[in-house]
Structures are given as C-alpha cells and as structure tokens.
Amino acid sequence: MKFIKVLDILFISETFNKIFELLKKGGLMVVPSGPGLATIGKDIRYTLAVQNADFDIADSSYMVLLLKIIKRVKIDKFSGYDFLKHFFNEKISKNDLFLIDPNEGQSKLNNDYLNKIGIPIEKSYQYVAPMYGDYKIVDTLLLNRLNTLREKPKYIMINLGSGVQEPLGYYLKQNLNFLPGIICTGAAISFFTGAQANISPTINRLGFGWLWRCLITPTVFIPRYLRAFSLFFLIIKTEVEVSE
C-alpha cells in the first residue's frame, strides 16, 4: 500500500477497497480538510488527533495541489463524499454501525436515509453529541454507552464538524474496550440525506467541492476556505515521506 507522510500525518493513497480493508481491522480514519490542516501546530487538540490517527485520506484538493506543485509528490485525492458513496454500498448488517450526530434533526435524517438504503440503524446505535468545550474532549456518557453495548459495532461514524470529530475519534480510540473502525467524515453524510445540496459526481471528481460549498453557503464556507491559505507555508517547510 502507498502511504505519504505530510506534516507528520499518515495519508493513504489507495483505492476504496484497500482503504476499507484497513478500516475493517479497526482504527481511526480521519479526513482532514484544508482549513483544518492549516491549523497544524496551532490547534494542539486537533494536531494530536490527526497525527495519531491510524491513517488519513486526502480530502483536501488544495493540499493535493500543493504537494504536486511544491514537493513533486502525487497523492490520490479521496474525499469523505467518495468514501461514504462506496461505504454505503457495502454489506452493513444490523448493529454494525454506530452514529454520532450533531443534533436531533440530523440524527433523524441520517437514520431515515440509512434505513431507506438498507443499512438498519436502531436508536440505541445513535448518539447526539453535546457541545464540547475548547479543551480536551471527555465524554464518559458516550464511552459507557459504547463499552456496554451487548453487540459491539464494527464501525463508528462521527458526523460532527472538523476540529471536534477528530479529537473525539482519538478519545474513543484511546478509551474503548473494543477496536472498531472509527470514521471521521463529518458533514459528508449531509450530501446524501439532503441536509446539504448534493455535489455532482463531476464537481467532486474535478476537486471543486470547496467551490460548490462556497456558492451554496458563501457566508459559512468562504471565510473557512480563506483560512486554509496558510497551508501553503506549512507545505513548503514540511518534509514528505513516501512509502509503499
């Protein structure tokens, strides 16, 4: 398998099948955004989480472009949207998947969508996350819920925002009494449920998902993506390791 280490973050550059084979063995998979990567070294909680994940997938078109131009390193872009599109086609049985959602409304939308496409989700396998503070994430209620489930889920999907989902995933990885695949794809499920306007396959393939988000919700996404600009300087300074 091909791995590329950037900013001390281990990215996998492979097909879905190979990514999924790794995830089935258990571990933390994160999907860092460009704005998130720009905070490496500044947001310590986030930095520790993404650098200690078992592997990351390259969702950021900006990072992929910078690596190609500045470091002459090619990494395959694989977005959270791409991952879920394939993941939802896998055979996922009852109690295989546990969802962590941002609010009751999103929880219902996610439940309805997954049950509709043949992925059964019981309410006991969904959890609405509280508002976490700015410091180390500790959620003993969630941890106890997961650790005491009679049938342990194979996968935990965290549908929270960037900067929160990664530290929460790292917390679970460190404290669970079993080893599931922990998926940090954030709001990507919203493109499937209709909570966000769906990205066309062409836009996603061309790496213009960021532009689509800016056009649909400019007040939210334009400032967020402008903050990603400083990633340019981080990529210039970082060492890149490629292994196969």
Secondary structure, 3 states (H helix, E strand, C coil): CCEEEECCEEEECCCHHHHHHHHHCCEEEECCCHHHHCCCCCCHHHHHHHHCCCEEECCCHHHHHHHHHHHCCCCCCCCHHHHHHHHCCCCCCCCCEEEEECCHHHHHHHHHHHHHCCCCCCHHHEEECCCCCCCCCCCHHHHHHHHCCCCCCCEEEECCCCCCHHHHHHHHHHHCCCCCEEEECHHHHHHHHCCCCCCCHHHHHCCCHHHHHHHHCHHHHHHHHHHHHHHHHHHHHCCEEEEC
